[in-house]
Amino acid sequence: MSILVLRVPHETGRLLSSIGVPGDKESVDTLHITLLDLGDTLPIEQLAKVMVATYEVTSQWKPFLVGASKVSTFN
């Protein structure tokens, strides 16, 4: 499986994990926000192009703040 994700910073993950929501909790080190699921059959050549394009865009961004009014879980 190939996915494009934003990693959640460790301190943010630690704070999120302290919120009481039902369900099993993931390790703070693996928390992320999935931006795009690229599926199971993407050829490695295409995946390499996605990685290069993603780096070119994200290397120009500065950190940004995100807010939430609700926290939920799914399995």
N, C-alpha and C positions, 0 to 999 in steps of 0.2 A: 504494500500500500504506500502511496506517495501523497503527502499532504503538505500544504504550505501553512505555516503557523507563526504566530508571534509568541515568543516565550514570555512568561510572566516573571518579572524580577522577583528574586528570592524574598525580599522583605514584603512585597505586595502579596505574594503567595502565603507567607506566614500570617499576615493579617486576614486574608480571605479564609484561611483554614480555621480561624478562630470563630467564624460566624456559624451559628447553630442551624444547620440545614440537615434534613434527613438523608440517609444513605451513606455509603462508604466514601471515605475521603481519599483522594489521590495524594501521592507524595508531593510536597511543596516543590521539589526539584523537577517534577514532570508537568507542572501546570502550564498550560498554553491556551491560546485562542486560535482555533482553526479558521483560517481564511478561505482555504480552497482544498477540496478533496480531489486529487488528480487521478484516483482510481488505482486499480491493480494491474493494468495492462499497458501503462505508458512506456514506450521504448526508452531505453537508457539515453539515447541521443536526444530525444525530446526533453527528458528530465534534465539533462545537462544544460540545454538552452533555457529552460525555466529557471534553473539555479543562477545562471549568469544574468538573466534579465532581472530576477528578484534582487540580486546583489547590487546591480547598477542603480535600481530605484531606491532601495532601502539604505544604501550607504550615503545617500544625500539627505536623509531625513534626520531631524533632531528628535530626541525623546519628546513624548506628548502625554498629556493627562487624559484619562478616560474616567467617566463617572457612571454609576449604576444606581438605579432606584429599586432594583429587585434582584435577589440572588436565588437561583433554583438549581436543581441537579437533574441529570438524566442518566440512565444506564443503558 
